[in-house]
């Protein structure tokens, strides 16, 4: 398999067939792996690059899913899991970037040995693999591809230099002109173009090229061309032969003379007491030794000690930066206006000696001058209190050995992902460090338990701890008394009495005091929302009638840094602001107003139940739990059905639904009891607790009969049918499905489609293949009319199951491929798990043992991640059967033991019967046919009791093999005949396979 990244991403089989890498993030992750081929890519790094500043809650899990998909698309063994990351192993001759790099290295060797012709040939061959910009069809990776692009430019310049030596300069000129237009300030490129033009008799054009470059450098950077380019210009003016060595781009000697100014030493005084942070200091200690400088981003909430850490380290290492230390407060989170990029650049350039008259007004030009000034420097620069990556990016040097340290309450994920900043997230202090800081300030030897309680209330924030300690020193209260005060009013207690406006929440109080009352009340209302963030839509829903427009409220709160827009349409409060606003709600909102907020929040969850997606699952859960005793709270949970189906935090959902069910029972709310009984059952089913799931689903059916609501009856009957089938009660499941059909309106295509899909599984197990096929066809027809990838994914899973069961191999492959693509597009773990399990069974049919093992392992991993013990059981049972067939009885027995332990909770009769078949297969492989007969008879008995006709036939076939192995030919013939008759009755080609067996 070959990979191409020098241009658009391409993957090609050895036979020449292209491999399609579909999906939103799949090509980008593959591109990222190829850029670091043969090196480990951590999952965290993948998340940063793929999602930047706003990764979803499931980002790491999505990376796992995407990597699993890539493993299936690529040749076996290329992509492997290494710890928490991934490595793509690619031979140098299989990746065009490696071919190019090898050619550059080889050409350099030929040139050093004086063989210019061979160097030109090798270099030209290396450049020929380029088809366009690196990964031209993928967005968000340009910061990672810049190195290769620069190497390409250098290689083109080297080839042109070789052409000058070989007298072939004419052929290089068109490409050099094109590149000079794209990179007009690259002096090495301008130089080789000038020499090529001069050598071919086009001296006037060469001089024009120089003059154009000189004008651009003066206008855009305020500098003259470098010495080497000036010397070349003079040589051409004198009509001297053009030198053949290249002019290096932007060498130190090319830079303008730096202004003579005192060495800056702008760092504020370091903190007097500093504890802990050993891990963060160790990271900072490595940075001065990084070639080419470095950028570090110290991030965390207000008061966590970001600036203190930076200053403590910087003062200890000041002598390592001979060109000085610069400090700039960017005022990203301040009561003063945030510093603009223009203002910041002007301050920085003044610090390095540029006069005001020499500082460009245009920010881009000023940024270019800033980078040029720092080109040959080794300075330390602290950008304190930064707002975001956009504010910082123009301030980053382009070269030199400078160390940039940034502090911000923003996570600055974009700076990490796009600018290679080293992230140093700063949490609260460790418990022992919080104690150490308090002991340094407080007299005596306070008990560790008392210090721990104080530190916990202060959230282990150094600023809060210092304020608390100062207040204790100034008063007569004990630590326990002060802790009780914090529990009553944390905001008031975390301020210094003799310094108005001080304290951990001073800016909150000051901001609220200046707000119009409706805005302040809006803050209190939003503080009641228990989720981690909220949408503008939810804010509009909970704000009381008569409030200003939600957009106006959010804009004013954002301007005061009380909420922040952290992604499109989504806002959040910092924890202390939320605490403040929640207590504020208790003070200024009446009970009726607070009731109204809770009611509006629940109704918003209910009204948006059909569109709730992963980012909101946790918020809806928190809202419903916080307001569990509110009348009708169960309505808010209905949007979490998809979360259950996707396997998202199912154990937590089960606990939540049980709490809401208890509240509905206390309120004697029959509709709430019905819905929540069914929801609890759904979580037990998703967790693989089938008997408990069926108990709740049957109770929901009974409760639904008390409601005059056809839709509720239909839903409870349909869901109960699914659980009946999971409990291997297939005839009852079919009967209940037929009962629910009469409650589905004829124009409700979605529910009709779901009804047909449910019947497919039931009828397959009952051996009613013709009826199942009709259900498959009808569900496919309806799904084609509905624009919903999630529904279509489930349809193709059911179709694939039918095709594998009925041995229609080509159709099975087509539906499996469709199901995989759709399941990945909607991030549906359950559909993905189901279709991979179906594909594993297809591999078993085709005797593709290694592929089957790989798929069953993936199913086991997915099931383990989502807590689905039933599918985890099935996966280990499949692994056992495939291992037994391969003669690996030890591995097979280990998988049987694992599955059996899991099934102690699941109690799935079908899995138990299949495990007996696996034990029989192991016994046959181990040469113990007598033992195989015992397990085979148990499996046969169970499958006949359950009513699974195909599995019954397979059990007969296994028994036939065991009888044959012990020499009981008559019993073997009878068993073969029984299996043959079942396969024939079902219309399966397996009957033909048995036709030559003893009869």
TILODREN-659658 format. One record per residue (C-alpha): x, z, y; residue number from 1. Coordinates in steps of 0.02 Angstrom, whole numbers. Layout:
REM TILODREN-659658
X Z Y NUM
...
REM end
This chain:
REM TILODREN-659658
0 0 0 1
68 -50 171 2
30 22 343 3
40 -60 513 4
31 36 677 5
129 -80 793 6
-31 -158 857 7
-203 -112 792 8
-210 2 640 9
-205 -95 477 10
-196 -38 296 11
-163 -169 163 12
-162 -158 -26 13
-6 -223 -114 14
-111 -371 -172 15
-147 -414 10 16
-325 -348 20 17
-363 -254 182 18
-425 -74 166 19
-563 -27 287 20
-545 145 369 21
-716 177 445 22
-784 325 541 23
-763 397 715 24
-611 508 683 25
-545 439 518 26
-436 300 593 27
-368 418 726 28
-318 550 598 29
-234 415 493 30
-144 351 647 31
-86 527 687 32
-22 549 509 33
70 382 516 34
152 425 682 35
224 576 593 36
243 495 422 37
327 605 291 38
308 757 404 39
176 894 393 40
32 881 517 41
-51 1050 541 42
-240 1061 544 43
-232 1145 716 44
-131 1001 787 45
-254 876 715 46
-399 969 796 47
-310 969 964 48
-277 782 961 49
-447 730 893 50
-556 838 1005 51
-446 891 1151 52
-522 1027 1262 53
-688 1041 1172 54
-670 1053 982 55
-833 1089 888 56
-850 1250 790 57
-829 1150 629 58
-675 1053 686 59
-557 1122 552 60
-685 1089 417 61
-713 913 483 62
-525 882 474 63
-531 937 292 64
-675 818 257 65
-590 673 347 66
-428 705 253 67
-526 706 90 68
-603 539 133 69
-433 466 176 70
-363 528 10 71
-500 430 -79 72
-468 272 22 73
-279 273 6 74
-170 250 -147 75
-161 406 -257 76
-29 533 -210 77
6 468 -33 78
-91 600 64 79
-66 778 6 80
-115 951 66 81
36 1056 118 82
-11 1233 164 83
-137 1222 304 84
-85 1045 347 85
-67 870 276 86
77 751 241 87
66 563 218 88
214 503 115 89
260 324 156 90
418 231 103 91
514 154 249 92
478 -24 193 93
290 13 188 94
270 60 372 95
303 -68 508 96
365 65 631 97
497 120 505 98
546 -62 475 99
568 -85 663 100
671 75 684 101
783 27 538 102
812 -145 615 103
863 -68 782 104
987 46 695 105
1058 -97 590 106
1074 -211 741 107
1169 -76 834 108
1293 -68 690 109
1318 -256 688 110
1348 -257 875 111
1475 -117 865 112
1568 -221 734 113
1568 -371 851 114
1441 -477 755 115
1324 -522 898 116
1236 -662 803 117
1188 -550 656 118
1138 -411 775 119
1023 -533 867 120
946 -594 704 121
911 -419 638 122
843 -358 803 123
731 -511 822 124
663 -482 647 125
627 -301 690 126
535 -350 849 127
433 -479 754 128
333 -342 665 129
255 -292 831 130
79 -362 855 131
33 -269 1014 132
33 -93 1088 133
51 48 961 134
-119 87 882 135
-200 -22 1014 136
-375 3 944 137
-370 193 945 138
-400 303 1097 139
-322 470 1140 140
-151 442 1058 141
-54 358 1199 142
47 516 1234 143
107 510 1054 144
146 324 1052 145
250 321 1212 146
415 348 1119 147
389 194 1011 148
338 91 1162 149
498 143 1251 150
601 98 1098 151
520 -73 1098 152
566 -102 1279 153
746 -48 1245 154
754 -164 1094 155
692 -312 1197 156
824 -272 1328 157
958 -262 1192 158
905 -430 1120 159
915 -506 1292 160
1091 -435 1313 161
1139 -514 1148 162
1063 -679 1204 163
1175 -673 1357 164
1326 -653 1244 165
1267 -796 1132 166
1218 -911 1276 167
1031 -904 1236 168
970 -820 1395 169
842 -955 1436 170
732 -908 1288 171
719 -727 1344 172
667 -756 1525 173
476 -779 1501 174
458 -617 1404 175
573 -522 1523 176
471 -581 1673 177
310 -524 1590 178
381 -352 1552 179
458 -333 1725 180
284 -361 1796 181
218 -220 1686 182
366 -103 1722 183
427 -151 1896 184
526 11 1922 185
624 0 1759 186
795 -42 1828 187
876 -83 1661 188
743 -215 1630 189
761 -286 1806 190
950 -295 1781 191
946 -395 1619 192
817 -514 1694 193
930 -541 1845 194
1080 -579 1734 195
978 -698 1626 196
916 -793 1778 197
1091 -799 1854 198
1171 -860 1692 199
1045 -1004 1680 200
1078 -1062 1859 201
925 -981 1939 202
1022 -867 2056 203
895 -872 2198 204
762 -808 2079 205
879 -670 2021 206
904 -612 2200 207
715 -617 2229 208
689 -506 2078 209
812 -379 2152 210
728 -381 2322 211
556 -355 2245 212
622 -206 2146 213
708 -131 2299 214
547 -145 2401 215
443 -64 2263 216
567 80 2242 217
567 113 2430 218
378 103 2448 219
331 202 2294 220
476 323 2268 221
566 325 2436 222
732 285 2352 223
856 140 2340 224
904 51 2179 225
1037 136 2074 226
1222 101 2094 227
1234 -14 1943 228
1090 -122 2000 229
1164 -131 2175 230
1334 -181 2102 231
1251 -316 2000 232
1163 -383 2156 233
1329 -390 2248 234
1413 -481 2102 235
1275 -612 2099 236
1287 -636 2288 237
1472 -672 2265 238
1430 -789 2121 239
1535 -686 2002 240
1499 -695 1814 241
1360 -575 1768 242
1423 -430 1663 243
1347 -426 1489 244
1328 -238 1471 245
1153 -175 1510 246
1108 -67 1658 247
1040 99 1592 248
868 144 1654 249
855 290 1774 250
1025 369 1740 251
1075 522 1840 252
1188 416 1951 253
1037 307 1997 254
941 452 2074 255
946 482 2261 256
1057 619 2325 257
962 783 2320 258
939 872 2485 259
1058 1015 2515 260
951 1173 2511 261
973 1352 2455 262
942 1376 2270 263
758 1430 2259 264
722 1604 2187 265
535 1622 2214 266
481 1732 2068 267
375 1883 2118 268
431 2056 2063 269
413 2085 1875 270
292 2216 1806 271
360 2394 1804 272
293 2436 1631 273
288 2305 1497 274
247 2331 1313 275
223 2223 1160 276
211 2034 1157 277
358 2016 1038 278
289 1858 957 279
254 1775 1124 280
424 1823 1194 281
506 1750 1039 282
419 1584 1070 283
475 1583 1252 284
654 1625 1198 285
665 1459 1105 286
612 1351 1252 287
771 1343 1359 288
862 1264 1212 289
740 1119 1190 290
820 953 1239 291
727 865 1379 292
643 1024 1443 293
479 1099 1389 294
305 1151 1446 295
226 1313 1388 296
44 1361 1417 297
8 1549 1419 298
-181 1562 1410 299
-308 1703 1398 300
-446 1793 1491 301
-424 1877 1659 302
-326 2039 1652 303
-243 2001 1485 304
-68 1999 1561 305
-24 1814 1569 306
73 1824 1733 307
156 1987 1682 308
222 1907 1523 309
287 1753 1615 310
374 1856 1750 311
447 1982 1627 312
526 1841 1527 313
578 1736 1677 314
675 1876 1763 315
770 1912 1602 316
821 1728 1585 317
844 1678 1768 318
1030 1641 1747 319
992 1506 1620 320
920 1396 1758 321
1059 1353 1882 322
941 1251 1993 323
830 1400 2028 324
658 1470 1992 325
502 1405 2077 326
334 1495 2082 327
165 1425 2135 328
-7 1509 2124 329
-127 1366 2093 330
-276 1480 2128 331
-379 1410 1985 332
-473 1575 1964 333
-464 1657 2134 334
-575 1705 2279 335
-480 1575 2382 336
-506 1387 2360 337
-416 1310 2213 338
-254 1228 2266 339
-265 1039 2273 340
-135 929 2191 341
-79 864 2362 342
-55 1040 2429 343
38 1094 2271 344
156 945 2277 345
192 973 2461 346
237 1156 2428 347
349 1109 2283 348
440 971 2377 349
470 1087 2525 350
545 1213 2404 351
671 1082 2351 352
721 1038 2530 353
611 891 2576 354
557 889 2757 355
371 878 2796 356
397 705 2869 357
473 644 2704 358
329 707 2595 359
205 565 2557 360
21 595 2593 361
-31 499 2437 362
-33 618 2287 363
30 487 2164 364
178 442 2274 365
215 626 2305 366
210 658 2117 367
334 516 2089 368
452 590 2218 369
433 763 2138 370
481 692 1968 371
628 596 2041 372
693 751 2129 373
689 850 1966 374
767 709 1866 375
938 791 1843 376
887 972 1868 377
878 1126 1758 378
750 1237 1843 379
617 1362 1792 380
444 1330 1865 381
298 1450 1847 382
127 1376 1884 383
19 1531 1893 384
-172 1540 1881 385
-200 1355 1841 386
-377 1288 1833 387
-358 1152 1701 388
-246 1016 1632 389
-302 890 1764 390
-235 1003 1902 391
-69 1024 1811 392
-31 852 1744 393
29 774 1910 394
146 923 1933 395
242 901 1770 396
421 833 1785 397
458 670 1697 398
637 711 1646 399
776 837 1666 400
802 1001 1574 401
667 1097 1666 402
558 1232 1589 403
378 1238 1648 404
272 1391 1609 405
88 1386 1651 406
-37 1529 1652 407
-224 1500 1649 408
-390 1572 1593 409
-426 1396 1532 410
-364 1360 1355 411
-277 1201 1420 412
-304 1114 1254 413
-284 947 1343 414
-111 996 1404 415
-62 1043 1227 416
-137 889 1147 417
-87 758 1275 418
69 829 1357 419
152 918 1210 420
138 1089 1293 421
181 1235 1179 422
24 1342 1168 423
46 1530 1189 424
-130 1602 1178 425
-129 1781 1236 426
-254 1900 1156 427
-276 2081 1204 428
-134 2196 1160 429
-112 2256 982 430
-181 2432 956 431
-8 2510 946 432
46 2422 1106 433
-110 2479 1198 434
-70 2657 1144 435
111 2635 1200 436
59 2574 1373 437
-62 2719 1396 438
68 2845 1337 439
192 2779 1466 440
67 2816 1605 441
-30 2968 1546 442
53 3140 1537 443
63 3247 1382 444
34 3178 1210 445
-149 3122 1196 446
-216 3101 1019 447
-199 2924 951 448
-385 2920 908 449
-433 2956 1089 450
-314 2822 1154 451
-384 2698 1029 452
-563 2729 1088 453
-509 2704 1268 454
-413 2545 1227 455
-561 2475 1131 456
-677 2499 1281 457
-546 2413 1389 458
-541 2267 1265 459
-353 2300 1252 460
-330 2211 1420 461
-172 2273 1508 462
-253 2271 1680 463
-404 2370 1620 464
-289 2494 1530 465
-186 2521 1688 466
-342 2549 1793 467
-414 2669 1664 468
-251 2766 1656 469
-240 2775 1847 470
-418 2840 1857 471
-380 2973 1727 472
-225 3027 1823 473
-323 3040 1985 474
-469 3141 1913 475
-509 3289 1802 476
-600 3201 1661 477
-538 3198 1483 478
-512 3033 1393 479
-673 3060 1295 480
-771 3093 1455 481
-700 2934 1531 482
-744 2834 1376 483
-924 2895 1390 484
-923 2837 1570 485
-862 2665 1515 486
-1006 2656 1392 487
-1128 2691 1534 488
-1055 2571 1663 489
-896 2482 1616 490
-888 2380 1774 491
-896 2529 1891 492
-772 2632 1791 493
-641 2494 1783 494
-606 2498 1970 495
-492 2604 2079 496
-591 2721 2192 497
-462 2720 2333 498
-444 2530 2335 499
-611 2446 2369 500
-618 2275 2293 501
-496 2319 2155 502
-533 2325 1970 503
-565 2215 1822 504
-731 2150 1887 505
-705 2161 2075 506
-726 1975 2100 507
-891 1979 2004 508
-962 2116 2113 509
-902 2034 2274 510
-972 1866 2222 511
-1143 1934 2175 512
-1155 2031 2339 513
-1141 1869 2439 514
-1271 1773 2338 515
-1452 1743 2385 516
-1565 1852 2280 517
-1635 1707 2173 518
-1459 1656 2122 519
-1411 1836 2080 520
-1570 1854 1977 521
-1525 1692 1890 522
-1358 1768 1840 523
-1450 1919 1769 524
-1568 1807 1670 525
-1425 1704 1598 526
-1335 1866 1553 527
-1477 1905 1432 528
-1436 1751 1326 529
-1339 1815 1175 530
-1254 1652 1126 531
-1074 1608 1158 532
-1126 1471 1280 533
-1283 1383 1337 534
-1344 1213 1392 535
-1415 1167 1561 536
-1578 1134 1468 537
-1585 1312 1401 538
-1542 1382 1573 539
-1686 1284 1649 540
-1803 1348 1514 541
-1766 1534 1536 542
-1755 1542 1725 543
-1921 1611 1790 544
-2048 1508 1882 545
-2008 1495 2066 546
-1820 1502 2038 547
-1709 1371 2119 548
-1673 1217 2015 549
-1565 1262 1865 550
-1432 1139 1922 551
-1420 1227 2090 552
-1407 1398 2008 553
-1270 1340 1890 554
-1176 1250 2028 555
-1172 1408 2136 556
-1122 1519 1990 557
-987 1394 1942 558
-919 1391 2119 559
-898 1580 2106 560
-815 1568 1935 561
-957 1667 1855 562
-999 1526 1735 563
-895 1375 1691 564
-940 1202 1630 565
-828 1196 1477 566
-895 1033 1403 567
-1026 904 1446 568
-1187 996 1485 569
-1126 1163 1413 570
-1089 1321 1511 571
-1014 1488 1465 572
-978 1659 1540 573
-821 1759 1515 574
-853 1916 1415 575
-841 2038 1560 576
-956 1930 1665 577
-1081 1927 1523 578
-1071 2117 1506 579
-1095 2135 1693 580
-1242 2014 1699 581
-1327 2093 1548 582
-1321 2266 1628 583
-1377 2188 1790 584
-1531 2119 1701 585
-1574 2294 1643 586
-1562 2354 1823 587
-1650 2219 1923 588
-1773 2136 1802 589
-1936 2218 1753 590
-1985 2239 1570 591
-2112 2099 1593 592
-1977 1985 1662 593
-1859 2027 1518 594
-2001 1995 1394 595
-2029 1826 1477 596
-1843 1781 1460 597
-1844 1823 1275 598
-2005 1724 1249 599
-1938 1573 1342 600
-1774 1575 1244 601
-1866 1580 1077 602
-1984 1442 1132 603
-1836 1336 1186 604
-1761 1356 1011 605
-1929 1309 935 606
-1958 1162 1051 607
-1785 1091 1012 608
-1792 1128 826 609
-1781 944 779 610
-1623 914 881 611
-1521 1072 851 612
-1345 1022 800 613
-1187 1113 748 614
-1134 1171 923 615
-1299 1266 941 616
-1317 1341 766 617
-1224 1502 810 618
-1314 1520 976 619
-1485 1501 895 620
-1435 1628 762 621
-1376 1753 894 622
-1534 1726 997 623
-1650 1754 848 624
-1554 1908 791 625
-1550 1986 965 626
-1737 1954 989 627
-1790 1984 807 628
-1928 2108 855 629
-2000 1993 987 630
-2171 1925 937 631
-2152 1753 856 632
-1963 1766 842 633
-1974 1670 679 634
-2015 1512 777 635
-1838 1509 845 636
-1762 1498 670 637
-1848 1337 619 638
-1711 1231 697 639
-1587 1307 575 640
-1656 1214 424 641
-1521 1081 445 642
-1389 1217 452 643
-1446 1277 281 644
-1448 1100 212 645
-1273 1069 280 646
-1208 1230 202 647
-1167 1310 370 648
-1144 1501 360 649
-1281 1514 230 650
-1247 1695 185 651
-1264 1746 367 652
-1422 1642 382 653
-1497 1728 230 654
-1469 1898 310 655
-1542 1839 476 656
-1696 1761 395 657
-1726 1922 297 658
-1723 2021 460 659
-1846 1901 542 660
-1957 1906 387 661
-1965 2096 398 662
-2013 2083 582 663
-2153 1959 539 664
-2216 2075 402 665
-2220 2223 523 666
-2318 2115 645 667
-2438 2056 507 668
-2399 1877 559 669
-2456 1774 409 670
-2383 1610 475 671
-2216 1694 512 672
-2216 1776 339 673
-2248 1608 256 674
-2113 1513 352 675
-1981 1648 337 676
-2016 1680 152 677
-1982 1495 123 678
-1826 1501 233 679
-1753 1650 139 680
-1785 1555 -23 681
-1694 1404 49 682
-1539 1507 82 683
-1539 1580 -94 684
-1554 1402 -161 685
-1410 1341 -52 686
-1304 1487 -115 687
-1346 1445 -296 688
-1452 1601 -329 689
-1588 1501 -414 690
-1701 1635 -484 691
-1710 1727 -317 692
-1740 1561 -230 693
-1885 1519 -345 694
-1962 1691 -323 695
-1967 1669 -134 696
-2026 1488 -143 697
-2171 1532 -259 698
-2221 1674 -142 699
-2216 1552 4 700
-2335 1434 -90 701
-2457 1578 -115 702
-2446 1632 67 703
-2472 1452 126 704
-2640 1447 39 705
-2701 1578 163 706
-2664 1460 308 707
-2776 1317 360 708
-2624 1206 386 709
-2595 1054 277 710
-2418 1028 341 711
-2363 1203 293 712
-2441 1182 121 713
-2353 1016 95 714
-2183 1084 149 715
-2193 1240 42 716
-2250 1141 -111 717
-2112 1011 -87 718
-1976 1143 -65 719
-2039 1241 -214 720
-2032 1082 -318 721
-1847 1062 -277 722
-1809 1240 -330 723
-1911 1222 -489 724
-1805 1072 -534 725
-1646 1172 -499 726
-1713 1302 -620 727
-1733 1164 -751 728
-1923 1177 -748 729
-1942 989 -731 730
-2123 965 -786 731
-2181 1100 -665 732
-2075 1024 -528 733
-2157 854 -552 734
-2330 932 -555 735
-2297 1026 -392 736
-2228 868 -309 737
-2386 776 -355 738
-2490 919 -282 739
-2400 908 -116 740
-2426 720 -97 741
-2608 739 -45 742
-2556 840 108 743
-2438 705 176 744
-2521 591 306 745
-2507 407 256 746
-2411 365 416 747
-2281 504 397 748
-2144 395 324 749
-2008 527 333 750
-2102 648 223 751
-2157 511 104 752
-1975 458 86 753
-1921 636 50 754
-2062 653 -78 755
-2001 499 -172 756
-1820 562 -170 757
-1871 728 -244 758
-1964 641 -384 759
-1810 534 -426 760
-1711 686 -484 761
-1856 764 -577 762
-1905 606 -669 763
-1725 564 -714 764
-1708 731 -803 765
-1875 704 -892 766
-1817 531 -948 767
-1953 441 -849 768
-1835 306 -789 769
-1964 174 -743 770
-2058 294 -628 771
-1894 355 -555 772
-1843 176 -516 773
-2004 149 -420 774
-1967 305 -319 775
-1790 243 -282 776
-1851 74 -221 777
-1987 148 -113 778
-1871 276 -33 779
-1743 139 6 780
-1877 31 85 781
-1938 173 196 782
-1762 229 243 783
-1721 53 300 784
-1865 69 426 785
-1806 237 495 786
-1657 251 610 787
-1584 412 539 788
-1414 409 452 789
-1443 584 382 790
-1602 531 292 791
-1524 369 234 792
-1374 464 163 793
-1488 570 52 794
-1580 412 -4 795
-1420 327 -60 796
-1365 487 -150 797
-1527 483 -250 798
-1508 297 -283 799
-1327 322 -340 800
-1382 462 -457 801
-1514 348 -533 802
-1392 203 -553 803
-1259 310 -638 804
-1386 391 -753 805
-1455 221 -804 806
-1279 146 -820 807
-1299 14 -683 808
-1118 17 -631 809
-1110 -113 -491 810
-1264 -44 -403 811
-1198 133 -425 812
-1036 88 -337 813
-1130 8 -192 814
-1244 157 -164 815
-1100 280 -181 816
-1002 188 -46 817
-1153 186 70 818
-1190 369 39 819
-1009 420 73 820
-1002 328 239 821
-1169 398 298 822
-1135 576 240 823
-969 577 332 824
-1048 505 489 825
-1172 649 501 826
-1051 783 434 827
-1171 830 294 828
-1075 937 171 829
-1217 940 46 830
-1240 751 40 831
-1051 727 31 832
-1038 853 -110 833
-1180 772 -207 834
-1116 594 -192 835
-938 642 -243 836
-1011 730 -396 837
-1109 572 -439 838
-950 469 -419 839
-858 587 -535 840
-989 554 -669 841
-966 368 -641 842
-779 386 -670 843
-816 481 -831 844
-928 338 -892 845
-787 215 -857 846
-656 325 -943 847
-563 346 -777 848
-505 521 -813 849
-383 549 -668 850
-509 486 -540 851
-644 596 -614 852
-531 749 -605 853
-493 712 -423 854
-676 699 -378 855
-726 856 -473 856
-587 952 -384 857
-653 891 -216 858
-829 947 -263 859
-761 1117 -311 860
-671 1131 -143 861
-823 1079 -42 862
-937 1195 -140 863
-817 1340 -117 864
-810 1309 71 865
-1000 1311 88 866
-1034 1449 -39 867
-1134 1335 -156 868
-1101 1416 -323 869
-1213 1295 -419 870
-1109 1144 -370 871
-949 1244 -395 872
-1011 1281 -573 873
-1051 1098 -603 874
-880 1045 -538 875
-785 1162 -653 876
-894 1111 -801 877
-852 930 -763 878
-667 971 -750 879
-678 1057 -918 880
-759 907 -1004 881
-635 782 -932 882
-487 894 -976 883
-553 916 -1154 884
-569 728 -1177 885
-388 710 -1120 886
-334 839 -1249 887
-287 969 -1117 888
-382 1111 -1201 889
-295 1252 -1106 890
-348 1183 -937 891
-522 1147 -1004 892
-544 1327 -1062 893
-489 1394 -892 894
-620 1288 -805 895
-752 1343 -931 896
-712 1526 -894 897
-722 1495 -706 898
-889 1405 -722 899
-959 1539 -837 900
-916 1677 -713 901
-997 1582 -571 902
-1151 1550 -677 903
-1175 1736 -705 904
-1246 1736 -528 905
-1323 1563 -527 906
-1403 1579 -701 907
-1433 1391 -714 908
-1493 1347 -889 909
-1432 1168 -877 910
-1257 1223 -829 911
-1257 1352 -970 912
-1305 1215 -1094 913
-1172 1098 -1024 914
-1041 1235 -1042 915
-1087 1249 -1226 916
-1056 1062 -1240 917
-888 1084 -1152 918
-840 1222 -1274 919
-889 1106 -1418 920
-783 965 -1346 921
-634 1084 -1330 922
-656 1142 -1510 923
-659 962 -1574 924
-502 921 -1472 925
-417 1076 -1542 926
-461 1031 -1721 927
-595 1166 -1744 928
-751 1067 -1790 929
-838 1219 -1866 930
-830 1307 -1697 931
-887 1146 -1614 932
-1044 1145 -1723 933
-1092 1320 -1664 934
-1077 1275 -1480 935
-1154 1103 -1505 936
-1310 1176 -1586 937
-1330 1299 -1443 938
-1316 1157 -1317 939
-1443 1052 -1414 940
-1566 1196 -1421 941
-1554 1229 -1234 942
-1569 1047 -1181 943
-1720 1021 -1293 944
-1801 1178 -1223 945
-1767 1122 -1046 946
-1831 947 -1080 947
-1679 847 -1021 948
-1690 696 -1133 949
-1525 613 -1089 950
-1429 777 -1108 951
-1516 804 -1275 952
-1452 635 -1334 953
-1277 679 -1277 954
-1287 844 -1371 955
-1339 751 -1531 956
-1191 633 -1509 957
-1070 779 -1490 958
-1142 860 -1647 959
-1119 697 -1741 960
-934 699 -1699 961
-919 880 -1757 962
-1011 846 -1922 963
-901 695 -1952 964
-745 800 -1921 965
-796 928 -2055 966
-837 786 -2177 967
-1028 808 -2178 968
-1070 624 -2173 969
-1257 647 -2200 970
-1274 769 -2056 971
-1167 655 -1949 972
-1280 505 -1988 973
-1435 605 -1943 974
-1358 661 -1779 975
-1301 484 -1736 976
-1476 422 -1774 977
-1558 554 -1663 978
-1444 510 -1517 979
-1471 323 -1547 980
-1660 342 -1543 981
-1656 438 -1379 982
-1539 312 -1296 983
-1646 168 -1360 984
-1806 249 -1297 985
-1725 275 -1127 986
-1664 95 -1124 987
-1482 143 -1104 988
-1335 34 -1160 989
-1265 189 -1246 990
-1375 138 -1394 991
-1270 -19 -1418 992
-1113 87 -1419 993
-1185 189 -1563 994
-1249 39 -1660 995
-1088 27 -1762 996
-1084 214 -1800 997
-1136 282 -1972 998
-1325 265 -1999 999
REM end
